[in-house]
């Protein structure tokens, strides 16, 4: 089932002479984890802001679960599409972590008992229980990003958009985010990653959509995209180290160190 359907969408910012999006067409099925990649200014963020209703296209249509997104409010779309911004400071405003997480479902009119249950579940899921009564601004960068994610998934959106979720993270924070997103994938969530972090893409996505100058120039399985050096060179993207290593070793194409290890062990047996 096409959960998201984008048809010939174009958009130009008022102050710009050129289009930020040009005749973009794509579909995303339920349960997919899709990475939208490309250099800065390629149109990635503009595209995802159309999916969650923050922007309305000049031309073309976007359908969410078969319904025309242009006829829905941002609040109505938010019931289905959750958006986690690149900078969690742009999302955080409450006095405690618990209040921050409970705001979304409260604003959407969920019953009080349901909200309390959901908040406790999400605190556990994101490992933020110990910070329940803590002021969000006193958290570390990685903890804030987990809080931003918690404040969105507490409302159980079917679609989750993550805009550069690991920017500025240390190794452990990246590992935490990968584990959380992997859990959401396993629950059947549809996930859209917008990121320059090719390691994150390699670990989570199975499909990549490559953008340049407001258009989609490639869309396909992750391995096919990574092996297309012409596309990577055009967008200043690099193959993951694990892929380069697997080619040097002459083994099956691998995208993560774990895949390289498993292939080597498999051949040794």
C-alpha positions in Angstrom: 0.0 0.0 0.0 1.3 3.5 -0.9 1.2 5.3 2.4 2.6 8.5 0.8 2.1 9.5 -2.8 3.8 12.6 -4.2 2.7 13.6 -7.7 4.6 16.3 -9.7 5.2 18.6 -6.8 6.9 21.9 -7.4 7.6 24.7 -4.9 9.3 28.0 -5.0 10.1 30.1 -1.9 8.8 33.7 -2.2 12.3 35.2 -2.0 13.8 32.8 -4.6 14.0 33.0 -8.4 14.5 29.3 -8.7 12.3 26.3 -7.7 13.3 24.4 -4.5 11.3 21.5 -5.8 10.7 20.7 -9.5 8.1 18.1 -10.6 9.0 15.7 -7.7 7.1 12.3 -8.0 7.6 9.4 -5.6 5.7 6.9 -3.4 6.5 5.4 -0.1 4.9 2.1 1.1 3.9 1.3 4.6 6.7 -0.1 6.7 9.5 1.2 4.5 12.6 3.0 5.9 13.6 5.4 3.2 16.7 7.7 3.3 16.4 11.0 1.4 20.0 12.1 0.7 21.8 14.8 -1.3 24.0 17.9 -0.7 22.8 21.0 1.1 20.2 22.9 -0.9 19.1 19.9 -2.9 15.5 20.1 -1.7 15.4 17.4 1.0 14.0 19.5 3.8 11.6 21.3 1.5 10.2 18.0 0.4 9.7 16.6 3.9 8.0 19.8 5.0 5.4 19.2 2.3 4.8 15.7 3.6 3.9 17.0 7.1 2.0 20.0 5.9 4.4 22.8 6.9 4.6 23.8 3.3 1.9 23.7 0.5 3.0 23.0 -3.0 2.6 25.5 -5.9 1.8 22.6 -8.2 1.2 18.9 -7.8 -0.4 16.8 -5.1 0.6 14.9 -2.0 -1.6 12.1 -0.7 -1.2 10.6 2.8 -3.1 7.3 3.2 -5.0 8.2 0.0 -6.2 11.6 1.3 -5.2 14.9 -0.2 -2.8 16.5 2.3 -3.5 20.0 1.0 -7.1 19.8 2.4 -5.9 18.9 5.9 -4.5 21.1 8.7 -1.0 20.6 10.1 -2.7 19.2 13.3 -4.7 16.7 11.3 -1.6 15.5 9.4 0.3 15.3 12.7 -2.0 12.4 13.8 -0.4 10.3 11.0 3.0 12.0 10.3 5.4 12.7 13.1 8.3 15.1 12.5 11.5 15.3 14.5 13.4 18.5 13.8 17.2 18.5 13.3 17.7 20.8 16.3 15.7 19.5 19.4 16.0 23.0 21.0 13.4 24.1 18.3 10.9 21.6 19.7 11.5 21.8 23.4 9.6 24.3 25.6 8.1 22.6 28.7 9.4 22.7 32.2 9.9 19.0 32.7 10.5 16.0 30.4 7.2 14.5 31.4 5.3 17.6 30.4 7.2 17.8 27.1 6.2 14.3 26.2 2.6 14.6 27.3 1.9 17.9 25.4 1.4 16.3 22.0 -1.3 13.7 22.9 -2.9 16.2 25.2 -3.1 18.7 22.4 -4.6 16.0 20.1 -7.3 15.3 22.7 -6.3 11.9 24.0 -7.9 10.7 27.2 -5.9 11.5 30.4 -5.5 7.8 31.4 -4.3 7.0 27.9 -1.8 9.9 28.0 -0.3 8.8 31.3 0.1 5.2 30.0 1.7 6.4 26.7 4.1 8.7 28.5 5.3 5.9 30.8 5.8 3.6 27.9 7.8 6.2 25.9 9.9 7.2 28.9 10.9 3.5 29.1 11.4 3.1 25.4 13.7 6.1 25.1 15.4 5.4 28.5 14.4 8.8 29.9 12.6 7.5 33.1 15.3 9.0 35.4 14.8 12.4 33.8 11.0 12.5 34.2 11.0 15.6 36.4 14.1 17.2 34.9 14.0 20.4 33.0 14.7 19.5 29.3 17.3 22.2 28.7 19.6 20.6 31.3 19.8 17.4 29.2 22.7 16.5 27.0 22.4 16.8 23.2 21.8 13.1 22.7 19.2 13.1 25.6 17.4 16.1 24.1 17.2 14.3 20.7 15.8 11.2 22.4 13.3 13.5 24.2 12.3 15.1 20.8 11.7 11.6 19.4 9.7 10.6 22.5 7.5 13.7 22.2 6.5 12.6 18.7 6.2 8.8 19.0 4.0 9.1 22.1 1.1 10.0 19.8 1.8 6.8 17.7 2.1 8.3 14.2 2.3 5.8 11.4 4.9 7.8 9.6 8.0 9.2 11.3 10.3 11.8 9.6 13.7 12.3 11.2 15.6 15.4 9.9 19.4 14.9 10.5 18.8 13.0 13.8 22.4 12.4 14.6 24.0 15.8 13.8 26.8 16.6 16.3 26.3 13.3 18.2 29.2 11.3 19.7 29.5 7.6 19.0 27.3 6.4 21.9 24.5 8.9 21.0 24.5 7.7 17.4 24.4 4.1 18.6 21.4 5.0 20.9 19.5 6.6 18.0 20.2 3.7 15.7 18.8 1.3 18.3 15.7 3.4 18.9 14.9 3.8 15.2 15.5 0.1 14.6 13.0 -0.7 17.3 10.5 1.6 15.6 11.2 -0.2 12.3 10.6 -3.5 13.9 7.2 -2.2 15.1 6.2 -1.5 11.5 6.6 2.3 11.5 7.2 4.0 8.1 10.4 6.0 8.6 11.9 8.7 6.4 15.5 9.7 7.2 16.9 13.0 6.0 20.6 12.8 6.7 24.2 13.3 5.6 25.2 10.5 7.9 25.9 7.6 5.5 26.6 5.3 8.4 23.1 5.9 9.8 21.7 5.3 6.3 23.6 2.1 5.9 22.4 0.7 9.2 18.7 1.6 8.9 17.5 2.3 5.3 16.8 -0.2 2.5 16.0 2.4 -0.1 17.6 5.8 -0.9 16.1 8.7 -2.8 18.8 11.0 -4.1 18.0 14.7 -4.7 19.9 17.4 -6.6 18.7 20.9 -7.4 15.2 20.2 -6.3 14.7 17.1 -8.3 15.0 13.3 -7.7 18.0 12.0 -9.7 17.9 8.4 -8.4 15.6 6.2 -6.4 16.2 2.6 -5.6 17.7 -0.1 -3.3 20.4 1.2 -1.1 23.1 -1.0 -2.5 22.3 0.0 -6.1 22.6 3.7 -5.1 25.9 3.2 -3.3 27.4 1.3 -6.2 26.5 4.1 -8.7 29.6 6.2 -8.5 28.3 8.6 -11.1 25.3 9.5 -8.8 27.5 9.7 -5.7 30.0 12.0 -7.4 27.3 14.3 -8.7 26.0 14.7 -5.2 29.3 14.7 -3.3 28.3 11.6 -1.4 30.7 8.8 -0.4 30.4 5.1 -0.4 30.5 3.7 3.2 33.8 2.3 4.3 32.3 -1.2 4.7 31.3 -1.3 1.0 34.8 -0.2 0.0 36.3 -2.8 2.3 34.1 -5.6 1.0 35.2 -4.9 -2.6 38.9 -4.9 -1.5 38.3 -8.3 0.2 36.4 -9.7 -2.8 33.3 -10.6 -0.8 29.6 -9.9 -1.2 28.7 -6.2 -1.2 28.4 -5.0 2.4 27.1 -1.8 3.9 28.0 -2.2 7.6 31.0 -3.5 9.5 28.7 -6.3 10.9 28.0 -7.5 7.3 31.7 -7.5 6.5 32.4 -9.6 9.6 29.6 -12.0 9.0 30.7 -12.6 5.4 34.3 -13.2 6.4 33.2 -15.7 9.1 30.8 -17.3 6.7 33.5 -17.8 4.1 35.9 -19.1 6.7 33.4 -21.8 7.7 
